[in-house]
Amino acid sequence: MKKIATLLAFACLSLSASAGDKPNIILILADDLGYGEIGCFGQKMIQTPNLDRMAEQGIRLTQHYSGSTVCAPSRCSLLTGFDTGHSKIRGNGTHSLGPEDITFAKLLQDAGYSTAVIGKWDSGEVGSPGEPQKQGFDYSYGYMHQIDAHNFYPSHLWRNGEKEMLNNKVKTSHIGYAKGKGTYAIERNDYSHDLFVEDALNWISNQKDNPFMLYLAVTIPHANNEYWLTDGEHGMEVPDLGPYGDEDWPEVQKAHAAMVTRLDDGIGQIVAKLEELGIDENTLIIFTSDNGPHEEGGNQKEFFDTNGPLQGMKRDLYEGGIRVPFVAYWPGTIEAGQSSEHQSAFWDYLPTFCDVAGLEIPEETNGISFLPTLLGQKQKSHDYLYWEFMEREGAQALRWGDWKAVRNLVNGYGFGAEIEIYDLSTDIGEERNLAYDRPDLVAQAKKMMKEARVPSPLFQFKSEHFDPENK
């Protein structure tokens, strides 16, 4: 009976798409939220009842990976369907998508979807080819650049390419990487996250009679790394401490927990709005995070064990930096209470959303639709998943089957740097390097790392200057 019900759900989905009543899609992307930071992924101290309920009534993917270990390349991978061996943006900075790039928003827009991005964009500033309106979004509201998004009480946000002033006063950084851009509020009134949730609710209400795709890229629980500009104690900015005010915890950890619970509350409001409008059963909601947890703004990841059993965090290519929570919720279509170990990544969203909308999946993508997994159907698997990260010492990583390969120090030692090998089926914390025992896997990983990437004119390991052939 279970198989028959799932087949019927898929058949109804296909018929719905062909009849013009296409499913709505909401993608909610947290910022620096760790694998173990919500209740349904093992968190014991921070309250996330709405996400936990969605997981109980939907599906968790427990081996889901971000596009990168930092913001901009992860979002580029998400939008365009390419891993960081092939994507345009492979690191943070002021880089922009171009007119030649195909995003899932462009494809859905062409298919009649209303499209919106609310929150943190970070794929091209206003006036560039990468601004949202040139990348398939009918509507946009939020931050354009990652450094602007550090401040939860900014002086302004951008609505459809127009600056919109807020009732906050800020101080601007005069030194360091954020010089002239990073800010910290000295007078706080408008909290950006609350504005994003309110805007999302209004936009959904206005689109209730049309197929829509909402990309809600919130900034919680990222830190404001410019908190030192004033006498701020920490960079975890939140209007109040919620249910954690009386906890015997450091103030920064109270604020961190309050941010995550506030995020969860906003998600609950969105689900309630869909139910109120009577469109919840025609709407797929996916929740995930852009990379692993951080230790910025005074936050300590060990306090809440935000990376769970994983090693590493943001800016690492160990599991803690790139394996992220994933919850999908679609009442009446996704069977409740499921959990899957299907290995998926951010470059799978473009083909998945095409699949949901009944569109042909472009040939040029590293992604594979994971819609069959959500529907309990037979799922095609990746031969491997690949990441590269040029910042700091430079790193590459591969996941294939149960095996994980990590090559650090690429900037200094080139593509001849040592490769670590881990068996994630028995060592999810990547504590036992098997490279010396399995030279065959090292050789296999080296070969795949070479074939998994195309050199980028914009992003290069320092070692590529003396090892351009990746020997």
Secondary structure, 3 states (H helix, E strand, C coil): CHHHHHHHHHHHHHHHHHCCCCCEEEEEEECCCCCCCCHHHCCCCCCCHHHHHHHHCCEEECCEECCCCCHHHHHHHHHHCCCCCCCCCCCCCCCCCCCCCCCHHHHHHHCCCEEEEEEECCCCCCCCCCCHHHCCCCEEEEECCCCHHHCCCCCEEEECCEEEECCCEEEECCCCCCCCCCEEEEECCCCHHHHHHHHHHHHHHHCCCCCEEEEEECCCCCCCCCHHHCCCCCCCCCCCCHHHCCCCCCHHHHHHHHHHHHHHHHHHHHHHHHHHHCCHHHEEEEEEECCCCCCCCCCCHHHHCCCCCCCCCCCCCCHHHHECCCEEECCCCCCCCEEECCCEEHHHHHHHHHHHHCCCCCCCCCCCCCHHHHCCCCCCCCCCEEEEECCCCCEEEEEECCEEEEEECHHHHHHHCCEEEEECCCCCCCCCCCCCCCHHHHHHHHHHHHHCCCCCCCCCCHHHHCCCCCC
